C-alpha cells in the first residue's frame, strides 16, 4: 500500500512541476514580447 501511495504522490508532484515550468515559459514569452514591443515604440 505504501509504495503505491508514494508513486501516486510522486506522479502528482511531477505533474505540478511540469505545470509550473509551462507557466514560467508562458511568462518568459510574454516578457520577451513586451520587451520587443517596448523596443519598437
Phi and psi restraints in degrees (value plus and minus 20) as a CYANA .aco file:
   2 UNK   PHI     -80.5   -40.5
   2 UNK   PSI     -60.8   -20.8
   3 UNK   PHI     -85.7   -45.7
   3 UNK   PSI     -63.4   -23.4
   4 UNK   PHI     -82.7   -42.7
   4 UNK   PSI     -61.8   -21.8
   5 UNK   PHI     -82.6   -42.6
   5 UNK   PSI     -64.1   -24.1
   6 UNK   PHI     -79.6   -39.6
   6 UNK   PSI     -62.9   -22.9
   7 UNK   PHI     -82.2   -42.2
   7 UNK   PSI     -63.4   -23.4
   8 UNK   PHI     -84.1   -44.1
   8 UNK   PSI     -62.5   -22.5
   9 UNK   PHI     -81.5   -41.5
   9 UNK   PSI     -64.0   -24.0
  10 UNK   PHI     -80.5   -40.5
  10 UNK   PSI     -62.6   -22.6
  11 UNK   PHI     -81.7   -41.7
  11 UNK   PSI     -62.3   -22.3
  12 UNK   PHI     -84.1   -44.1
  12 UNK   PSI     -61.2   -21.2
  13 UNK   PHI     -83.0   -43.0
  13 UNK   PSI     -64.8   -24.8
  14 UNK   PHI     -81.4   -41.4
  14 UNK   PSI     -61.1   -21.1
  15 UNK   PHI     -81.6   -41.6
  15 UNK   PSI     -64.5   -24.5
  16 UNK   PHI     -84.4   -44.4
  16 UNK   PSI     -62.2   -22.2
  17 UNK   PHI     -81.5   -41.5
  17 UNK   PSI     -63.5   -23.5
  18 UNK   PHI     -82.6   -42.6
  18 UNK   PSI     -60.7   -20.7
  19 UNK   PHI     -83.7   -43.7
  19 UNK   PSI     -60.9   -20.9
  20 UNK   PHI     -84.3   -44.3
  20 UNK   PSI     -61.6   -21.6
  21 UNK   PHI     -81.5   -41.5
  21 UNK   PSI     -62.6   -22.6
  22 UNK   PHI     -80.9   -40.9
  22 UNK   PSI     -62.1   -22.1
  23 UNK   PHI     -81.2   -41.2
  23 UNK   PSI     -65.0   -25.0
  24 UNK   PHI     -83.5   -43.5
  24 UNK   PSI     -58.6   -18.6
  25 UNK   PHI     -83.7   -43.7
  25 UNK   PSI     -61.8   -21.8
  26 UNK   PHI     -82.3   -42.3
  26 UNK   PSI     -64.9   -24.9
  27 UNK   PHI     -82.4   -42.4
  27 UNK   PSI     -63.3   -23.3
  28 UNK   PHI     -79.5   -39.5
  28 UNK   PSI     -64.6   -24.6
  29 UNK   PHI     -83.2   -43.2
  29 UNK   PSI     -62.5   -22.5
  30 UNK   PHI     -81.8   -41.8
  30 UNK   PSI     -63.0   -23.0
  31 UNK   PHI     -83.8   -43.8
  31 UNK   PSI     -63.5   -23.5
  32 UNK   PHI     -82.1   -42.1
  32 UNK   PSI     -63.7   -23.7
  33 UNK   PHI     -80.6   -40.6
  33 UNK   PSI     -65.5   -25.5
  34 UNK   PHI     -81.4   -41.4
  34 UNK   PSI     -65.1   -25.1
  35 UNK   PHI     -83.8   -43.8
  35 UNK   PSI     -58.7   -18.7
  36 UNK   PHI     -80.5   -40.5
  36 UNK   PSI     -66.2   -26.2
  37 UNK   PHI     -88.6   -48.6
  37 UNK   PSI     -54.0   -14.0
  38 UNK   PHI     -81.6   -41.6
  38 UNK   PSI     -59.4   -19.4
  39 UNK   PHI     -85.1   -45.1
  39 UNK   PSI     -59.5   -19.5
  40 UNK   PHI     -85.9   -45.9
  40 UNK   PSI     -66.1   -26.1
